[in-house]
């Protein structure tokens, strides 16, 4: 089953970051980042933009939707729109 931020974890690992190093890059405590990546706490819009900025160094055409919304959520939204 896909969780909300599974894509974020995959992109973070692809870019070569640990949770600790990614949290530091975002100027965030490790525990806070872990809670956000696991979906217990949401990312602010600013944080989403910062995550995109970091990941786009490795995947230039990445979008916030690619990172933060699973294909299942995107599919449901498109159906309802």
CORPE-V506729 format. One record per backbone hydrogen bond with DSSP energy under -1.0 kcal/mol. CO is the residue of the C=O (numbers start at 1). NH is the residue of the N-H. If there is no record, write none. Layout:
co=CO nh=NH
co=CO nh=NH
This chain:
co=3 nh=6
co=5 nh=9
co=6 nh=10
co=7 nh=11
co=8 nh=12
co=9 nh=13
co=10 nh=14
co=11 nh=15
co=12 nh=17
co=13 nh=16
co=18 nh=22
co=19 nh=23
co=20 nh=24
co=21 nh=25
co=22 nh=26
co=23 nh=28
co=24 nh=27
co=29 nh=33
co=30 nh=34
co=31 nh=35
co=32 nh=36
co=33 nh=37
co=34 nh=38
co=35 nh=40
co=35 nh=41
co=36 nh=39
co=44 nh=48
co=45 nh=49
co=46 nh=50
co=47 nh=51
co=48 nh=52
co=49 nh=53
co=50 nh=54
co=51 nh=55
co=52 nh=56
co=54 nh=57
co=55 nh=58
co=55 nh=59
co=59 nh=62
co=63 nh=67
co=64 nh=68
co=65 nh=69
co=70 nh=74
co=71 nh=75
co=72 nh=76
co=73 nh=77
co=74 nh=78
co=75 nh=79
co=76 nh=80
co=77 nh=81
